[in-house]
Amino acid sequence: MLTITVGASDVYDEGADKFCTQGGVELQLEHSLVSLSKWESEFEKPFLGKDSKTTEEVLTYIEYMVLTPNPPGDFLQKLSKENLEDINAYIERKMTATWFSEQPGSPRSREVITSELVYYWMTIFQIPFECETWHLNRLFTLIRICNVKQSKPQKMSRAEMTRRNRELNEQRKAQLGTKG
């Protein structure tokens, strides 16, 4: 969850001889499957697609990210450049300690990801729907882990097996001090 203050202004306090922030509204935002689903319902196109978004589309997504009840009606117009940078940085965060090692030359999926596809994955992997409020990147990591753990191990090619056996033989020769 991201918390930002919108519409605040910096005022110089002469008594304390420093700048203070006054006013503004504190908002809590969540980049989740719920906000993604709301956005796709309105615009009827994939949010995660490669197409660029208009300013209206971006601001509508931010509006759907807000969890704070009854935000002021003009908060979108009061977003500062810093607020937008914070929101973008939050959306881009990994939000997990898990990492994957990519196989060189492995093909990337060209499947267009929509909220319904993510809900399908959650159903297939029996991920509880409460996870729809997780940060999207964290949910995608869980889905990927489920996919990796449930997939059958790939057989090694003949060349990979030969290379692995050669490496094992070299290690054993070095450990035992033999020539083979």
C-alpha positions in Angstrom: 0.0 0.0 0.0 1.2 3.5 -0.8 0.3 6.5 1.3 0.6 10.0 -0.3 -0.4 13.5 0.7 -2.2 15.4 -2.0 -2.8 19.2 -2.1 -0.3 20.1 0.7 1.7 23.2 0.5 5.0 24.1 2.0 4.9 27.1 4.3 7.8 28.8 6.0 7.5 28.9 9.8 9.6 32.0 10.9 9.4 31.0 14.6 10.9 27.5 13.9 13.0 28.9 11.0 12.1 26.0 8.7 9.6 24.9 6.1 6.5 23.0 7.2 3.8 21.2 5.2 0.3 22.4 5.7 -3.1 21.1 4.5 -3.6 18.4 2.0 -5.3 15.1 2.2 -3.6 11.8 3.0 -4.6 9.0 0.5 -3.9 5.3 0.6 -3.5 3.6 -2.8 -3.2 -0.1 -3.9 -2.0 -1.3 -7.3 -4.0 -4.5 -7.3 -6.1 -6.8 -9.4 -9.2 -5.1 -8.1 -8.1 -1.7 -9.4 -6.9 -3.3 -12.7 -10.3 -5.0 -13.1 -12.2 -1.8 -12.5 -10.1 0.1 -15.1 -10.5 -2.6 -17.7 -14.3 -2.7 -17.1 -14.4 1.0 -18.0 -12.0 1.2 -20.9 -12.6 -2.3 -22.3 -8.9 -2.9 -23.2 -6.0 -4.5 -21.4 -4.3 -2.2 -18.9 -1.1 -4.2 -19.0 -0.9 -4.1 -22.8 1.9 -2.3 -24.6 -0.3 0.5 -25.9 0.4 3.9 -24.2 -2.3 5.4 -22.0 -3.9 8.8 -22.3 -3.7 11.2 -19.3 -7.4 10.5 -18.6 -6.7 6.7 -18.5 -3.8 7.1 -16.2 -5.7 9.4 -13.8 -8.7 7.0 -13.9 -6.4 4.1 -12.9 -5.0 6.2 -10.0 -8.6 6.9 -8.9 -9.4 3.2 -8.9 -6.2 2.6 -6.8 -7.5 4.8 -3.9 -8.6 2.9 -0.8 -9.3 6.0 1.3 -13.0 6.4 1.8 -14.6 9.6 0.4 -11.6 11.3 -1.1 -12.1 14.9 -2.1 -13.6 15.2 -5.6 -10.7 17.3 -6.9 -7.8 15.2 -5.6 -6.8 14.1 -9.1 -6.2 17.7 -10.2 -4.1 18.3 -7.0 -1.7 15.5 -7.7 1.8 17.0 -7.8 4.7 15.8 -10.0 6.2 14.2 -6.9 2.9 12.4 -6.2 2.9 11.0 -9.7 6.5 9.9 -9.4 5.8 8.2 -6.1 2.8 6.4 -7.6 4.8 5.2 -10.7 7.7 4.0 -8.5 5.2 2.1 -6.3 3.6 0.4 -9.3 7.0 -0.6 -10.6 8.2 -2.1 -7.3 8.9 -5.8 -7.2 7.3 -6.2 -3.8 8.8 -9.6 -3.1 12.2 -11.2 -2.3 11.6 -14.0 -4.8 13.7 -14.0 -8.0 13.8 -16.3 -11.0 16.7 -17.3 -13.1 15.8 -17.0 -16.7 16.9 -19.7 -19.1 18.9 -18.2 -22.0 17.0 -18.2 -25.2 13.7 -19.1 -23.5 10.8 -17.6 -25.4 8.7 -14.8 -23.8 5.0 -15.2 -23.7 3.1 -12.9 -26.1 -0.2 -13.5 -24.3 -2.1 -10.3 -23.5 -2.7 -10.3 -19.8 -6.2 -9.1 -18.6 -7.8 -9.2 -15.2 -10.0 -12.2 -16.3 -6.9 -14.1 -17.2 -5.3 -13.4 -13.8 -8.5 -14.5 -12.1 -8.4 -17.7 -14.2 -4.8 -18.3 -13.1 -5.9 -17.8 -9.5 -8.7 -20.3 -9.9 -6.4 -22.9 -11.6 -3.7 -22.6 -8.9 -6.3 -22.4 -6.1 -5.0 -19.0 -5.0 -7.6 -17.4 -2.6 -9.4 -14.4 -4.1 -8.3 -12.4 -1.0 -5.0 -12.1 -2.9 -6.8 -9.9 -5.4 -5.9 -6.9 -3.1 -2.1 -7.7 -3.2 0.2 -5.6 -5.1 0.0 -6.9 -8.7 3.7 -7.7 -9.0 3.6 -9.8 -5.8 0.5 -11.7 -7.1 2.2 -12.3 -10.5 5.2 -13.7 -8.6 3.0 -16.1 -6.7 1.3 -17.2 -9.9 4.6 -17.8 -11.6 5.8 -19.9 -8.6 2.7 -22.0 -8.8 3.3 -22.5 -12.5 6.9 -23.5 -12.0 6.2 -25.9 -9.1 3.3 -27.6 -10.9 5.1 -28.0 -14.3 6.9 -31.2 -15.2 10.6 -31.0 -15.1 12.1 -30.6 -18.6 14.2 -33.4 -19.9 17.8 -32.5 -20.6 18.9 -32.6 -24.2 21.7 -35.0 -25.2 24.2 -32.1 -25.4 23.2 -30.9 -21.9 23.5 -34.4 -20.4 27.0 -34.9 -22.0 28.2 -31.5 -20.7 26.9 -32.2 -17.2 28.5 -35.7 -17.1 31.8 -34.2 -18.4 31.7 -31.6 -15.5 30.9 -34.3 -12.9 33.7 -36.5 -14.2 36.2 -33.6 -14.0 35.0 -32.8 -10.4 35.4 -36.5 -9.4 38.9 -36.8 -11.0 40.0 -33.6 -9.1 38.5 -34.9 -5.8 40.1 -38.3 -6.1 43.3 -37.2 -7.7 43.0 -39.6 -10.6 43.4 -39.3 -14.3 40.2 -41.1 -15.1 
